[in-house]
């Protein structure tokens, strides 16, 4: 019922989450999907329910997850999918509250309903609701994901897809020698990153930085390296200027 797609920037987590949903549905229909992004200020009141200011004081309002559960509950014949981007940025206990138990596979459905904190209403998470979380493994500002979350989700590690059938076909269609050299260099760079004890495979550079092009020019490639990849490498080797410059220059030398 609950999975987390984990990976470095640019491996296609959001793309994969939606493709997974469409595959399970057997059609492309976003009415069965809700998406939200967690952040440090996100709370139970935003997610489930809470009091909000109104013209006459405060009024109790329901949140996005509560409302989506109600929709799924009223349509048992279809599956519904709740996608959470940056799931490890939020305080899960603070956001889910008592629903942290109800999202577990064994506690789904009306037979496990419990009282909500704000209005004493009985509530349950429907069995036809699936939760897909996404987390960036290269974010140094985040602590390791807590055990409460880890126990309730299955984890799937996503890696760069440079060697996938789809990307290789994309390369063939572009038929650009410089592009191929840059991709080979990025793959070699990913091996260096994976071997680095302070980084690891969760920091590898994803393929999506190089996707969705009908043709390739040197200016575009240079911009991707200089403004997308180089700043990441600067963060990775913040204490090693020589390594950062060496790896960046390797990539830029293939274009200039």
C-alpha positions, -999 to 999 in steps of 0.1 A, spaced: 0 0 0 29 24 7 61 27 -12 89 53 -13 109 60 -45 144 71 -33 172 84 -54 195 112 -64 183 144 -83 174 138 -119 167 100 -118 130 106 -127 112 99 -94 82 121 -102 80 108 -137 82 72 -125 56 77 -98 30 89 -123 39 62 -148 35 36 -121 0 50 -113 -10 50 -150 2 14 -153 -17 2 -123 -49 21 -134 -45 9 -170 -52 45 -182 -39 80 -179 -64 98 -157 -52 123 -131 -86 124 -112 -74 93 -93 -42 111 -82 -35 138 -56 0 152 -51 15 172 -23 50 183 -13 61 181 23 82 208 40 93 217 75 62 238 82 37 213 69 14 201 97 -16 179 106 -39 208 102 -29 211 65 -30 173 59 -59 160 79 -79 188 96 -75 218 118 -89 252 127 -84 280 102 -91 318 104 -124 330 90 -144 362 90 -161 352 123 -131 337 141 -120 302 134 -136 273 114 -127 236 113 -114 227 78 -105 193 64 -71 188 47 -60 173 14 -54 138 26 -87 136 46 -107 148 15 -89 124 -8 -96 95 16 -133 104 15 -133 103 -23 -116 69 -24 -140 56 2 -170 65 -19 -156 48 -50 -145 13 -40 -143 0 -76 -113 22 -84 -78 26 -69 -66 60 -58 -31 72 -54 -17 98 -31 18 110 -41 40 128 -16 71 146 -29 100 153 -5 84 130 20 114 130 43 113 168 46 82 167 67 78 157 104 57 125 98 44 122 133 34 159 133 17 156 98 -1 122 101 -8 122 138 -30 92 147 -33 83 110 3 71 111 -11 38 123 -40 38 99 -19 40 67 -4 5 76 -15 -23 53 -29 -43 82 -50 -13 96 -68 -3 65 -106 -2 62 -135 6 84 -130 -22 109 -99 -3 121 -113 32 123 -103 55 152 -114 88 166 -98 119 151 -82 145 174 -102 175 164 -139 165 162 -141 129 177 -152 116 142 -145 80 135 -121 77 105 -102 51 85 -79 50 55 -96 31 27 -81 -1 13 -81 12 -23 -58 42 -14 -21 38 -22 6 61 -10 37 68 -31 64 89 -15 95 104 -31 128 113 -14 160 129 -25 190 108 -12 215 136 -20 201 162 4 226 168 32 203 190 52 180 161 61 185 135 88 181 98 81 145 89 77 130 79 110 120 43 119 82 51 122 82 60 85 106 33 74 85 6 90 53 16 72 68 19 37 86 -3 12 116 14 -3 127 13 -40 161 28 -49 161 45 -82 194 48 -101 204 69 -132 190 53 -164 218 60 -188 221 23 -196 184 17 -200 169 6 -234 149 38 -236 178 62 -230 200 43 -255 173 45 -281 170 83 -273 208 86 -279 206 68 -312 178 91 -324 198 122 -315 229 108 -333 252 134 -317 289 125 -311 295 152 -285 263 142 -266 275 106 -265 309 117 -252 293 138 -224 270 109 -214 300 85 -212 319 111 -191 289 115 -167 287 77 -163 324 77 -154 318 106 -130 289 86 -114 314 57 -108 337 83 -90 308 96 -69 297 61 -60 332 52 -49 336 83 -27 331 73 10 316 107 18 290 104 -10 279 70 -25 255 59 -52 227 80 -37 245 111 -50 249 100 -86 238 124 -114 205 114 -130 197 111 -166 167 135 -167 191 165 -170 198 153 -206 163 142 -216 134 157 -237 155 171 -266 148 167 -303 183 179 -312 215 188 -293 237 219 -296 269 227 -277 254 257 -260 226 237 -244 251 210 -232 274 236 -218 245 253 -199 234 219 -184 269 212 -172 277 247 -160 243 256 -143 229 222 -133 257 197 -128 286 219 -116 266 235 -87 258 199 -75 295 189 -77 304 221 -58 281 209 -30 294 173 -32 331 183 -29 327 215 -9 359 207 9 379 197 -21 383 224 -47 408 205 -67 384 175 -72 355 198 -81 374 217 -107 390 185 -121 356 168 -127 339 199 -140 367 207 -164 366 171 -177 329 176 -188 334 211 -202 365 201 -222 343 177 -243 323 206 -255 346 236 -258 
